[in-house]
Structure formats: structure tokens, C-alpha cells
Amino acid sequence: CSFSISCSAMEPVEIDESGVCVVGRLGYLYFTQLYNNTQEGEGRLDGVFAYHVFQLACYTGMAVLLMRLKLFMTPYMCVMSGLVGSNVVLPQTSKSRYMIVFILLGAMSIPGYNNISRSLARDGEYNNPAQEELFEWISANTPADAVFAGSMPVMANLRLSTGRNIVNHPHYEDSALRERTKRVYQMFSRKPAAEVHATLLALSVQYAILDRNWCTASRPMDNCAIPQVWDREDVENRGKTVFCERVVDHPELFKREFANNQYRVIRLIERD
């Protein structure tokens, strides 16, 4: 009773298995009984309950597509789970009602206990010396109103840690921001340096951060390295060297200001 979806560009989205089992079973039992009663001429569709069932189905579909939308599905799932104690779904006596609730709670507690145990067993801390070094350099060596561009995860942390302006961040639902991020990600494509330079200047970017992992030209396992993704769209430049590796060949357009084993900061030079 668990399911997930995965995509080449997304992490798998997992939905809580115990809750889905309960709600799925409730829906199945309700509509089965509704059908049987209708066949006997005794039943009719309870509009309120049917509305909530279909609303939950919509929220579940949204959660499968976007993991963060589980915030809509989870409360609804909890509310619907409470119907296990109602005669609407399971005709029952007062004694059997308590027994059914006890059995279901016991069954749900097994995966719940396992999840809690796994969480408590984790022992670690967030540690990213390369990124900390990057942010310390930015705070000490760039103007407070400097404008940066780079990968979405780094940009979110940069804004939080340094207060510098950024042109893109991980707000995936905004179509305009997705388009802007796509333009920024030309840094990880094989496009000509002059074209990348013009695109970034058009976005008012002053500094660009190149992440070594994002500049990797290939990932044989899933073919989802950013340059490989660009190859599917930017056919005319396919086979050329990734821009990250060519940036040093264009000192008239870009100047390297900082570098460590993970990140490089390049400053855009405005041409007359």
C-alpha cells in the first residue's frame, strides 16, 4: 500500500503508506456498499461524503505531481480516516466499532514505529565547508547590492546566508521564474560564451557561480547531467565543450574572482 513516482529530473515522491491504505480501503468499502444498496433500491449517493472523497482524490493527485502539495492532502486524509468509526462506511455495532478502530490503529503503528526508529537512528549534521568558504568570501569581497546567478539550491542558501541579490531561486511553481532559471542555466550548456554573457547581462547579473557538479558533462546512469539535458534542446551546439570549461578562455567577458574545490565565482565584464 505504498506508491511513488520518479522522474529523471526529480527525486521520488513518496506518499505515506499507512494513511493511503486506510483512506483507500474506506473509499472501496463505501462505494461497494453504495453499489449494493443501490442494486437493492435502498441507497443513494451521500453528496457531502462523495464531495470529500473526490476532493481527497484531487489532492492526492496533486501530491503525486508535486511533493510539497502533500500539505493539502495530509489534513484531508486524516479527516477521512476518522470515518472508520462511522456507519456510513462500515455498518457496525458499538463493540465492533472499537475493535475495528483498534485493529486499524495497530496496523498503522507498525510502519509508523519503523519510520520513527529510522529517524531517531540518524546521527549526523549538515556540513559543507566549500559552500561556507564561498559565502564567507562573498560577504567579505562583494558589494552588498551585488547580483548573483547560479544553481537554484546555491542561490537559496546564498540569499539566506549573505543577503545578496539573486535572479533565480527554487520557486518551481512560478512559470516566469522557471523561464528565467532556464536562461541562467545556459552557464551549464554548450552555448557560445558570448551568448551566455549576453543572456546573463540582460538579467542584470554581475556575478555567476559555477558549481563543479552541475558542470559535469555526463551521467551515464540516467543521462540527466545538465549539459546532457541541454543537448536534447540545443542540438546545434551538441558535442561542443561545456561553457564551464571554456569560461577561462574568454577573459574579455568573464573574470574569475574566487575558486575552491567545488565552486567558482566569475564576474561579468560589461563591454562597450
Buried (B, 14 or more C-beta within 10 A) or exposed (E): EEEEEEEEEEEEBBBBBBBBBBBEBBBEBBBEBBEEEEEEEEEEEEEEBEEBBEBBBEBBEBBBEEBEBBEBBBEBBEEBBEBBBBEBBBEBEEEEBEEBBEEBBEEBEEBBEEEEEEEEEEEEEEEEEEBEBBBEBBBEEBEEEBBBBBBBEBBBBBBEBBEBBBBBBEEEEEEEBEEBBEBBBBBBBBBBBEEBBBBBBEEEBBBBBBBBEBBBBEBEEEEEBBBBBBBEEBEEBEEBEBBBEBBEEBEEBBBEBBBBEBBBBBBBEEEE
